[in-house]
Amino acid sequence: MTEDKVRFKDILIYQLIITLFVAFIILIVEMYFAKASLPYITEPVLYILKSTEVTFVKRLDVFFLYMWLAWSIISCSLIILNIRIIYFRKERKHPKLAMALLHIILFFGSIGFINIRVVEFLRDHFQYLYIPVTVLLPLFIIWNNKRRDKYVK
């Protein structure tokens, strides 16, 4: 797939929709519960969904779970697609080996999330690492690209 066929604006709009949806859910949870009661409720979103009665769906939480699962799978696919497009812009000696390695990393990474202890460990120890990485990683990429452009010219 060439870069011309991929519409980055569509990917950006999709990711923006997901981000706004998650932000809306967080806002609803914070408005629904008192701050002091949030540590005692294990799954506040599921609690809200189970307590809400809707006529067109018997269990709103199951409907929400399928929607969340689909969005997660599509988001992971878009991330892999973006990695593939960016990495293979440059001609590589062994592109199939690199693609196989990427898929193996994705496979073993997803197997690690099957165990609840791994998920709890990541949630407890790496939750504050997410914010600096989302700022520092793009800055590093921009800095690296500027440095590379300087040597190419």
Backbone as JSON, one array per atom type, in Angstrom:
{
  "sequence": "MTEDKVRFKDILIYQLIITLFVAFIILIVEMYFAKASLPYITEPVLYILKSTEVTFVKRLDVFFLYMWLAWSIISCSLIILNIRIIYFRKERKHPKLAMALLHIILFFGSIGFINIRVVEFLRDHFQYLYIPVTVLLPLFIIWNNKRRDKYVK",
  "N": [[0.85, -1.17, 0.0], [0.66, 2.11, -0.92], [1.8, 5.39, 0.09], [0.17, 7.33, -0.94], [-2.34, 6.18, -1.11], [-3.19, 5.89, 1.49], [-5.09, 7.72, 3.66], [-4.25, 10.06, 5.72], [-5.63, 12.0, 7.05], [-8.14, 10.9, 7.5], [-7.46, 8.86, 9.3], [-6.53, 10.4, 11.42], [-8.9, 11.79, 12.11], [-10.47, 9.64, 12.96], [-9.0, 8.69, 15.21], [-9.22, 10.98, 16.76], [-11.97, 11.02, 17.27], [-12.21, 8.71, 18.88], [-10.59, 9.48, 21.06], [-12.02, 11.72, 22.02], [-14.37, 10.41, 22.75], [-13.49, 8.73, 24.85], [-12.63, 10.71, 26.63], [-15.1, 11.93, 27.13], [-16.4, 9.83, 28.45], [-14.85, 9.64, 30.78], [-15.39, 12.15, 31.85], [-18.17, 11.92, 32.33], [-18.17, 9.88, 34.27], [-16.82, 11.19, 36.35], [-18.65, 13.18, 36.89], [-20.86, 11.73, 37.7], [-20.21, 10.24, 40.0], [-19.1, 10.9, 43.35], [-15.96, 12.35, 44.26], [-14.73, 11.18, 46.48], [-15.87, 8.65, 46.59], [-14.99, 7.23, 44.37], [-12.56, 5.61, 44.6], [-13.59, 3.32, 45.81], [-15.26, 2.07, 44.06], [-15.03, -0.4, 41.73], [-15.33, -0.73, 38.88], [-16.43, 1.88, 37.47], [-17.68, 2.72, 35.05], [-18.96, 0.42, 34.07], [-20.71, 0.03, 36.19], [-22.38, 2.26, 35.95], [-23.49, 1.68, 33.42], [-24.81, -0.76, 33.91], [-26.73, 0.04, 35.71], [-28.34, 1.67, 34.26], [-31.33, 1.75, 32.42], [-32.35, 0.8, 29.26], [-34.52, 0.75, 26.49], [-34.1, -0.45, 23.96], [-31.96, -2.19, 24.13], [-31.18, -5.02, 26.02], [-29.04, -5.53, 27.85], [-27.01, -3.06, 28.4], [-24.35, -2.84, 29.08], [-23.04, -5.03, 27.86], [-23.39, -4.46, 25.16], [-21.88, -2.09, 25.05], [-19.39, -3.16, 25.69], [-18.78, -4.73, 23.4], [-18.6, -2.69, 21.51], [-16.45, -1.22, 22.53], [-14.44, -3.15, 22.36], [-14.28, -3.52, 19.57], [-13.4, -0.97, 18.79], [-10.91, -0.95, 20.05], [-9.52, -3.0, 18.73], [-9.47, -1.97, 16.12], [-8.0, 0.36, 16.58], [-5.49, -0.68, 17.38], [-4.83, -1.95, 14.98], [-4.6, 0.3, 13.3], [-2.4, 1.57, 14.46], [-0.37, -0.33, 13.97], [-0.48, -0.24, 11.17], [0.36, 2.42, 10.73], [2.98, 2.27, 11.78], [4.06, 0.47, 9.97], [3.88, 1.89, 7.54], [5.48, 4.16, 8.04], [7.95, 3.01, 8.74], [8.66, 1.57, 6.46], [9.05, 3.44, 4.47], [11.58, 4.0, 3.68], [13.88, 2.16, 1.71], [14.45, -1.16, 2.58], [16.65, -3.86, 3.45], [15.71, -6.42, 4.22], [12.63, -6.55, 4.21], [10.45, -8.25, 4.79], [11.29, -9.76, 6.94], [11.48, -7.8, 8.95], [8.79, -7.05, 9.1], [7.65, -9.48, 9.93], [8.88, -9.68, 12.44], [7.71, -7.45, 13.71], [5.03, -8.32, 13.82], [5.33, -10.57, 15.44], [6.17, -9.4, 17.84], [3.83, -7.94, 18.41], [2.04, -10.1, 18.73], [3.09, -11.57, 20.98], [3.03, -9.52, 22.82], [0.28, -9.09, 23.06], [-0.51, -11.53, 24.13], [0.58, -11.33, 26.64], [-1.22, -9.67, 27.92], [-3.3, -11.29, 28.61], [-3.07, -12.45, 31.09], [-4.18, -11.41, 34.17], [-2.64, -10.44, 36.23], [-0.43, -9.3, 34.99], [-1.6, -7.13, 33.69], [-2.53, -5.68, 35.9], [-0.05, -5.12, 37.13], [1.14, -3.47, 35.17], [-0.71, -1.38, 35.19], [-0.43, -0.42, 37.8], [2.3, 0.33, 37.98], [3.18, 1.64, 35.64], [1.53, 3.72, 34.94], [1.98, 6.45, 35.15], [4.03, 6.84, 33.44], [3.08, 7.06, 30.91], [2.21, 9.68, 30.2], [4.62, 11.38, 30.08], [5.94, 9.99, 28.0], [4.23, 10.32, 25.81], [4.69, 12.93, 25.25], [7.49, 13.24, 25.06], [8.35, 11.32, 23.15], [7.25, 12.12, 20.53], [8.63, 14.6, 20.38], [11.3, 13.72, 20.31], [11.27, 12.32, 17.88], [10.72, 14.39, 16.06], [12.99, 15.99, 16.49], [14.98, 14.2, 15.68], [14.32, 13.86, 12.97], [14.74, 16.47, 12.0], [17.48, 16.69, 12.42], [18.4, 14.67, 10.72], [17.53, 15.65, 8.24], [19.19, 17.87, 8.04], [21.71, 16.72, 7.57], [21.27, 15.41, 5.19], [20.86, 17.4, 3.3]],
  "CA": [[0.0, 0.0, 0.0], [1.49, 3.3, -1.01], [1.43, 6.49, 0.98], [-0.9, 8.09, -1.57], [-3.62, 5.53, -0.88], [-3.56, 6.04, 2.9], [-5.52, 9.08, 3.95], [-3.89, 10.31, 7.11], [-6.67, 12.84, 7.66], [-9.17, 9.99, 7.99], [-6.94, 8.2, 10.5], [-6.52, 11.42, 12.48], [-10.29, 12.03, 12.53], [-10.91, 8.46, 13.7], [-8.36, 8.72, 16.51], [-9.81, 12.1, 17.5], [-13.29, 10.57, 17.75], [-11.99, 7.79, 20.0], [-10.09, 10.26, 22.19], [-13.12, 12.5, 22.57], [-15.29, 9.47, 23.38], [-12.9, 8.34, 26.13], [-12.68, 11.89, 27.5], [-16.49, 12.08, 27.52], [-16.7, 8.8, 29.46], [-14.19, 10.05, 32.03], [-16.15, 13.29, 32.36], [-19.44, 11.4, 32.86], [-17.88, 9.16, 35.53], [-16.5, 12.15, 37.4], [-19.86, 13.93, 37.25], [-21.84, 10.81, 38.27], [-19.78, 9.82, 41.33], [-18.32, 11.84, 44.15], [-14.53, 12.03, 44.22], [-14.37, 10.31, 47.6], [-16.39, 7.3, 46.39], [-14.38, 6.58, 43.21], [-11.65, 4.49, 44.92], [-14.31, 2.15, 46.29], [-16.0, 1.46, 42.95], [-14.0, -1.02, 40.9], [-15.57, -0.41, 37.47], [-17.52, 2.86, 37.49], [-18.41, 2.77, 33.78], [-19.88, -0.73, 34.04], [-21.74, 0.29, 37.19], [-23.34, 3.19, 35.34], [-24.19, 1.0, 32.33], [-25.73, -1.77, 34.45], [-27.84, 0.69, 36.43], [-29.17, 2.41, 33.3], [-32.24, 0.9, 31.65], [-32.61, 1.27, 27.91], [-35.53, -0.14, 25.94], [-33.71, -1.17, 22.75], [-30.91, -3.17, 24.45], [-31.43, -5.55, 27.36], [-27.86, -5.27, 28.69], [-26.24, -2.0, 27.78], [-22.93, -3.06, 29.32], [-22.53, -5.96, 26.86], [-23.33, -3.67, 23.93], [-20.74, -1.2, 25.21], [-18.19, -3.98, 25.66], [-18.5, -5.06, 22.0], [-18.18, -1.46, 20.85], [-15.11, -0.91, 23.03], [-13.54, -4.16, 21.8], [-14.08, -3.21, 18.16], [-12.56, 0.22, 18.7], [-9.55, -1.31, 20.46], [-8.91, -3.77, 17.65], [-9.21, -1.06, 15.0], [-6.91, 1.25, 16.98], [-4.23, -1.44, 17.27], [-4.55, -2.13, 13.55], [-4.12, 1.57, 12.76], [-1.05, 1.79, 14.96], [0.51, -1.21, 13.19], [-0.43, 0.31, 9.82], [1.22, 3.61, 10.74], [4.36, 1.83, 11.94], [4.47, -0.14, 8.71], [4.05, 2.93, 6.52], [6.62, 5.02, 8.37], [9.2, 2.24, 8.73], [9.01, 1.09, 5.13], [9.26, 4.51, 3.49], [12.95, 3.8, 3.23], [14.12, 0.81, 1.21], [15.11, -2.01, 3.56], [17.21, -5.08, 2.87], [14.84, -7.56, 4.5], [11.37, -5.99, 4.74], [9.55, -9.28, 5.31], [11.79, -10.12, 8.27], [11.08, -6.74, 9.88], [7.33, -7.15, 9.28], [7.41, -10.66, 10.76], [9.28, -9.32, 13.8], [6.67, -6.57, 14.23], [3.85, -9.13, 14.15], [5.67, -11.44, 16.59], [6.11, -8.54, 19.03], [2.41, -7.69, 18.67], [1.43, -11.34, 19.2], [3.5, -11.87, 22.35], [2.53, -8.44, 23.65], [-1.14, -9.31, 23.35], [-0.63, -12.7, 25.03], [0.9, -10.86, 27.98], [-2.39, -9.03, 28.52], [-4.29, -12.29, 29.01], [-2.91, -12.64, 32.52], [-4.67, -10.22, 34.88], [-1.54, -9.91, 37.06], [0.39, -8.44, 34.13], [-2.36, -5.9, 33.49], [-2.5, -4.95, 37.16], [1.3, -4.62, 37.31], [1.31, -2.34, 34.26], [-1.55, -0.29, 35.65], [0.11, 0.13, 39.04], [3.66, 0.84, 37.9], [3.5, 2.41, 34.44], [0.46, 4.65, 34.57], [2.5, 7.8, 35.06], [5.02, 6.87, 32.37], [2.36, 7.31, 29.67], [2.16, 11.12, 29.88], [5.89, 11.89, 29.54], [6.28, 9.34, 26.74], [3.44, 10.91, 24.74], [5.28, 14.24, 24.92], [8.9, 13.12, 24.71], [8.55, 10.53, 21.93], [7.12, 12.97, 19.33], [9.72, 15.57, 20.35], [12.49, 13.01, 19.87], [11.12, 12.02, 16.45], [10.86, 15.66, 15.34], [14.39, 16.37, 16.59], [15.74, 13.26, 14.86], [14.04, 14.16, 11.57], [15.42, 17.72, 11.67], [18.9, 16.4, 12.36], [18.62, 13.88, 9.52], [17.38, 16.54, 7.09], [20.36, 18.73, 7.98], [22.82, 15.97, 6.99], [20.91, 15.02, 3.82], [21.04, 18.57, 2.42]],
  "C": [[0.9, 1.24, 0.0], [0.96, 4.39, -0.09], [0.28, 7.3, 0.41], [-2.28, 7.5, -1.27], [-4.12, 5.69, 0.56], [-3.92, 7.5, 3.15], [-5.31, 9.33, 5.44], [-4.92, 11.18, 7.8], [-7.78, 11.97, 8.21], [-8.72, 9.27, 9.27], [-6.94, 9.17, 11.68], [-7.93, 11.69, 13.0], [-10.79, 10.86, 13.37], [-10.3, 8.45, 15.11], [-8.9, 9.87, 17.37], [-11.18, 11.73, 18.05], [-13.14, 9.65, 18.95], [-11.52, 8.55, 21.24], [-11.18, 11.09, 22.83], [-14.14, 11.61, 23.28], [-14.78, 9.06, 24.76], [-12.93, 9.51, 27.11], [-14.11, 12.13, 27.99], [-16.87, 11.06, 28.59], [-16.08, 9.17, 30.8], [-14.95, 11.21, 32.67], [-17.48, 12.84, 32.98], [-19.21, 10.68, 34.19], [-17.59, 10.15, 36.65], [-17.71, 12.99, 37.8], [-20.88, 13.04, 37.97], [-21.49, 10.45, 39.71], [-19.06, 10.95, 42.05], [-16.85, 11.39, 44.14], [-14.13, 11.05, 45.33], [-14.83, 8.87, 47.38], [-15.73, 6.56, 45.23], [-13.38, 5.48, 43.57], [-12.36, 3.21, 45.35], [-15.1, 1.44, 45.19], [-14.98, 0.92, 41.96], [-14.15, -0.66, 39.43], [-16.72, 0.59, 37.38], [-18.32, 2.92, 36.2], [-19.4, 1.62, 33.69], [-21.0, -0.57, 35.07], [-22.82, 1.22, 36.63], [-24.15, 2.48, 34.26], [-25.18, -0.05, 32.85], [-26.92, -1.14, 35.16], [-28.76, 1.46, 35.49], [-30.05, 1.43, 32.53], [-32.55, 1.57, 30.32], [-33.57, 0.27, 27.27], [-35.05, -0.95, 24.74], [-32.6, -2.19, 22.98], [-31.17, -3.67, 25.86], [-30.27, -5.26, 28.31], [-26.97, -4.28, 27.96], [-24.74, -2.2, 27.97], [-22.3, -4.01, 28.31], [-22.41, -5.26, 25.5], [-22.11, -2.75, 23.94], [-19.43, -1.96, 25.13], [-17.8, -4.34, 24.23], [-18.02, -3.82, 21.24], [-16.75, -1.11, 21.26], [-14.07, -1.88, 22.46], [-13.24, -3.88, 20.34], [-13.17, -1.99, 18.0], [-11.11, -0.09, 19.08], [-8.83, -2.07, 19.36], [-8.57, -2.87, 16.47], [-8.07, -0.1, 15.35], [-5.55, 0.55, 16.91], [-3.85, -1.66, 15.81], [-4.03, -0.84, 12.92], [-2.71, 1.9, 13.24], [-0.05, 0.94, 14.18], [0.62, -0.71, 11.76], [0.47, 1.53, 9.75], [2.69, 3.25, 10.92], [4.88, 1.26, 10.64], [4.74, 0.91, 7.65], [5.29, 3.76, 6.8], [7.94, 4.25, 8.27], [9.63, 1.87, 7.32], [9.02, 2.19, 4.07], [10.64, 4.38, 2.87], [13.09, 2.35, 2.74], [14.91, 0.02, 2.25], [15.62, -3.26, 2.87], [16.25, -6.26, 3.02], [13.51, -7.05, 5.05], [10.43, -7.04, 5.33], [9.99, -9.74, 6.7], [11.37, -9.08, 9.3], [9.56, -6.79, 10.14], [6.97, -8.36, 10.14], [7.77, -10.38, 12.22], [8.24, -8.41, 14.46], [5.42, -7.36, 14.64], [4.11, -10.06, 15.33], [5.63, -10.63, 17.88], [4.66, -8.24, 19.4], [1.73, -8.92, 19.25], [1.79, -11.62, 20.66], [3.09, -10.76, 23.31], [1.07, -8.62, 24.02], [-1.36, -10.54, 24.23], [-0.34, -12.28, 26.47], [-0.28, -10.22, 28.68], [-3.47, -10.02, 28.93], [-4.25, -12.5, 30.52], [-3.28, -11.35, 33.25], [-3.56, -9.62, 35.76], [-0.65, -8.98, 36.26], [-0.3, -7.1, 33.93], [-2.34, -5.05, 34.76], [-1.11, -4.37, 37.45], [1.55, -3.4, 36.43], [0.5, -1.13, 34.73], [-0.98, 0.37, 36.9], [1.45, 0.84, 38.86], [3.94, 1.76, 36.72], [2.44, 3.43, 34.05], [0.98, 6.07, 34.41], [3.6, 7.94, 34.0], [4.38, 7.26, 31.04], [2.42, 8.79, 29.27], [3.51, 11.65, 29.4], [6.25, 11.27, 28.19], [5.49, 9.96, 25.59], [3.94, 12.3, 24.37], [6.7, 14.08, 24.4], [9.14, 12.34, 23.41], [8.34, 11.35, 20.66], [8.22, 14.03, 19.23], [11.01, 14.93, 19.86], [12.43, 12.72, 18.37], [11.29, 13.28, 15.62], [12.33, 16.08, 15.33], [15.26, 15.49, 15.7], [15.52, 13.54, 13.37], [14.73, 15.46, 11.14], [16.92, 17.5, 11.53], [19.24, 15.61, 11.09], [18.5, 14.74, 8.27], [18.59, 17.46, 6.93], [21.53, 18.02, 7.3], [22.53, 15.57, 5.55], [21.15, 16.18, 2.86], [22.47, 18.89, 2.32]]
}
